[in-house]
Amino acid sequence: MPSPAAQATLERAISPVARCLTTESAQALLAAPADPQTQARLDELAEKANEGQLTPAETEEYDALILLGDLVAILQARARAVLAGHA
């Protein structure tokens, strides 16, 4: 999870996209499944990270996947707010 300052920056950066969410697009975003190959790779890298076995390239890939997850989580939170009528 990013620091509070990083979280705020991510939310600010993604805000223009989030403002484009309609009820239909919010529902689609929340229903979209994770890519199985990407999830499997994330799981693999997480296990290696826990063991301290990541190469520099794998660390970069893992960091990118974590950032992507953070961005998706922010968009999903905004989608839930749209559906709740709070956006």
C-alpha atoms as an extended CHARMM CRD file, in Angstrom:
* protein
*
        87  EXT
         1         1  MET       CA              0.0000000000        0.0000000000        0.0000000000  PROA      1               0.0000000000
         2         2  PRO       CA              1.4000000000        3.4080000000       -0.8970000000  PROA      2               0.0000000000
         3         3  SER       CA              2.1110000000        6.0460000000        1.7070000000  PROA      3               0.0000000000
         4         4  PRO       CA             -0.6770000000        8.5390000000        2.4040000000  PROA      4               0.0000000000
         5         5  ALA       CA              1.1140000000       11.1590000000        0.2770000000  PROA      5               0.0000000000
         6         6  ALA       CA              1.5700000000        8.7120000000       -2.6100000000  PROA      6               0.0000000000
         7         7  GLN       CA             -2.0620000000        7.5950000000       -2.2620000000  PROA      7               0.0000000000
         8         8  ALA       CA             -3.2130000000       11.2120000000       -2.4940000000  PROA      8               0.0000000000
         9         9  THR       CA             -1.0650000000       11.7550000000       -5.5940000000  PROA      9               0.0000000000
        10        10  LEU       CA             -2.4650000000        8.6240000000       -7.2490000000  PROA      10              0.0000000000
        11        11  GLU       CA             -6.0210000000        9.6800000000       -6.4680000000  PROA      11              0.0000000000
        12        12  ARG       CA             -5.4060000000       13.1820000000       -7.8380000000  PROA      12              0.0000000000
        13        13  ALA       CA             -3.8150000000       11.7870000000      -10.9990000000  PROA      13              0.0000000000
        14        14  ILE       CA             -6.6280000000        9.3420000000      -11.6500000000  PROA      14              0.0000000000
        15        15  SER       CA             -9.4110000000       11.7910000000      -10.8070000000  PROA      15              0.0000000000
        16        16  PRO       CA            -10.0030000000       12.9520000000      -14.4350000000  PROA      16              0.0000000000
        17        17  VAL       CA            -10.5670000000        9.3470000000      -15.4930000000  PROA      17              0.0000000000
        18        18  ALA       CA            -12.7570000000        8.5960000000      -12.4930000000  PROA      18              0.0000000000
        19        19  ARG       CA            -14.9870000000       11.5790000000      -13.3180000000  PROA      19              0.0000000000
        20        20  CYS       CA            -15.8360000000        9.8600000000      -16.6190000000  PROA      20              0.0000000000
        21        21  LEU       CA            -17.4500000000        6.9060000000      -14.8630000000  PROA      21              0.0000000000
        22        22  THR       CA            -21.1090000000        6.3740000000      -15.6040000000  PROA      22              0.0000000000
        23        23  THR       CA            -23.3460000000        3.8710000000      -13.8720000000  PROA      23              0.0000000000
        24        24  GLU       CA            -22.7910000000        1.4390000000      -16.7330000000  PROA      24              0.0000000000
        25        25  SER       CA            -19.0140000000        1.8530000000      -16.8570000000  PROA      25              0.0000000000
        26        26  ALA       CA            -18.7760000000        1.6370000000      -13.0430000000  PROA      26              0.0000000000
        27        27  GLN       CA            -20.6590000000       -1.6600000000      -13.0880000000  PROA      27              0.0000000000
        28        28  ALA       CA            -18.4270000000       -2.9730000000      -15.8750000000  PROA      28              0.0000000000
        29        29  LEU       CA            -15.2840000000       -1.9360000000      -14.0190000000  PROA      29              0.0000000000
        30        30  LEU       CA            -16.3840000000       -3.7160000000      -10.8580000000  PROA      30              0.0000000000
        31        31  ALA       CA            -17.3800000000       -6.8480000000      -12.7830000000  PROA      31              0.0000000000
        32        32  ALA       CA            -14.1660000000       -7.0540000000      -14.8190000000  PROA      32              0.0000000000
        33        33  PRO       CA            -12.1360000000      -10.1070000000      -13.8160000000  PROA      33              0.0000000000
        34        34  ALA       CA             -8.4190000000       -9.9510000000      -13.1700000000  PROA      34              0.0000000000
        35        35  ASP       CA             -6.2530000000      -11.3550000000      -15.9460000000  PROA      35              0.0000000000
        36        36  PRO       CA             -5.3100000000      -14.8760000000      -14.8050000000  PROA      36              0.0000000000
        37        37  GLN       CA             -1.7810000000      -14.7290000000      -16.2770000000  PROA      37              0.0000000000
        38        38  THR       CA             -1.0710000000      -11.3920000000      -14.6340000000  PROA      38              0.0000000000
        39        39  GLN       CA             -2.4320000000      -12.6210000000      -11.2960000000  PROA      39              0.0000000000
        40        40  ALA       CA             -0.3070000000      -15.7730000000      -11.5180000000  PROA      40              0.0000000000
        41        41  ARG       CA              2.7880000000      -13.7000000000      -12.2490000000  PROA      41              0.0000000000
        42        42  LEU       CA              1.9970000000      -11.3610000000       -9.3500000000  PROA      42              0.0000000000
        43        43  ASP       CA              1.6210000000      -14.3500000000       -7.0340000000  PROA      43              0.0000000000
        44        44  GLU       CA              4.9380000000      -15.7720000000       -8.2540000000  PROA      44              0.0000000000
        45        45  LEU       CA              6.7540000000      -12.4860000000       -7.7500000000  PROA      45              0.0000000000
        46        46  ALA       CA              5.1660000000      -11.9840000000       -4.3140000000  PROA      46              0.0000000000
        47        47  GLU       CA              6.4280000000      -15.3810000000       -3.1990000000  PROA      47              0.0000000000
        48        48  LYS       CA              9.9320000000      -14.5960000000       -4.4520000000  PROA      48              0.0000000000
        49        49  ALA       CA              9.7990000000      -11.1810000000       -2.7680000000  PROA      49              0.0000000000
        50        50  ASN       CA              8.8440000000      -12.7800000000        0.5470000000  PROA      50              0.0000000000
        51        51  GLU       CA             11.8620000000      -15.0670000000        0.1660000000  PROA      51              0.0000000000
        52        52  GLY       CA             14.1580000000      -12.1700000000       -0.7710000000  PROA      52              0.0000000000
        53        53  GLN       CA             14.8570000000      -13.7710000000       -4.1450000000  PROA      53              0.0000000000
        54        54  LEU       CA             13.7710000000      -11.0870000000       -6.6450000000  PROA      54              0.0000000000
        55        55  THR       CA             16.2140000000       -9.9740000000       -9.3010000000  PROA      55              0.0000000000
        56        56  PRO       CA             16.3900000000       -6.2260000000      -10.0270000000  PROA      56              0.0000000000
        57        57  ALA       CA             14.2470000000       -6.7350000000      -13.1510000000  PROA      57              0.0000000000
        58        58  GLU       CA             11.6970000000       -8.7440000000      -11.1730000000  PROA      58              0.0000000000
        59        59  THR       CA             11.6230000000       -6.0570000000       -8.4760000000  PROA      59              0.0000000000
        60        60  GLU       CA             10.7980000000       -3.4780000000      -11.1420000000  PROA      60              0.0000000000
        61        61  GLU       CA              8.0790000000       -5.7210000000      -12.5920000000  PROA      61              0.0000000000
        62        62  TYR       CA              6.6580000000       -6.4410000000       -9.1290000000  PROA      62              0.0000000000
        63        63  ASP       CA              6.5980000000       -2.7370000000       -8.2370000000  PROA      63              0.0000000000
        64        64  ALA       CA              4.7700000000       -1.9790000000      -11.4940000000  PROA      64              0.0000000000
        65        65  LEU       CA              2.1620000000       -4.6470000000      -10.7700000000  PROA      65              0.0000000000
        66        66  ILE       CA              1.6580000000       -3.3110000000       -7.2450000000  PROA      66              0.0000000000
        67        67  LEU       CA              1.1690000000        0.2050000000       -8.6250000000  PROA      67              0.0000000000
        68        68  LEU       CA             -1.3040000000       -1.1410000000      -11.1700000000  PROA      68              0.0000000000
        69        69  GLY       CA             -3.2190000000       -2.8490000000       -8.3720000000  PROA      69              0.0000000000
        70        70  ASP       CA             -3.3230000000        0.4030000000       -6.4260000000  PROA      70              0.0000000000
        71        71  LEU       CA             -4.6780000000        2.2710000000       -9.4580000000  PROA      71              0.0000000000
        72        72  VAL       CA             -7.3390000000       -0.3650000000      -10.0880000000  PROA      72              0.0000000000
        73        73  ALA       CA             -8.3390000000       -0.2540000000       -6.4070000000  PROA      73              0.0000000000
        74        74  ILE       CA             -8.7600000000        3.5250000000       -6.5660000000  PROA      74              0.0000000000
        75        75  LEU       CA            -10.8670000000        3.2580000000       -9.7190000000  PROA      75              0.0000000000
        76        76  GLN       CA            -12.9810000000        0.5290000000       -8.1430000000  PROA      76              0.0000000000
        77        77  ALA       CA            -13.5560000000        2.6890000000       -5.0660000000  PROA      77              0.0000000000
        78        78  ARG       CA            -14.6640000000        5.5360000000       -7.3110000000  PROA      78              0.0000000000
        79        79  ALA       CA            -16.9290000000        3.1270000000       -9.2260000000  PROA      79              0.0000000000
        80        80  ARG       CA            -18.5720000000        2.0220000000       -5.9670000000  PROA      80              0.0000000000
        81        81  ALA       CA            -19.0910000000        5.6870000000       -5.0570000000  PROA      81              0.0000000000
        82        82  VAL       CA            -20.7570000000        6.3300000000       -8.4320000000  PROA      82              0.0000000000
        83        83  LEU       CA            -23.0930000000        3.3950000000       -7.8890000000  PROA      83              0.0000000000
        84        84  ALA       CA            -23.8770000000        4.5740000000       -4.3580000000  PROA      84              0.0000000000
        85        85  GLY       CA            -24.6810000000        8.0280000000       -5.7220000000  PROA      85              0.0000000000
        86        86  HSD       CA            -21.8060000000        9.7440000000       -3.9130000000  PROA      86              0.0000000000
        87        87  ALA       CA            -19.6740000000       10.7910000000       -6.8770000000  PROA      87              0.0000000000
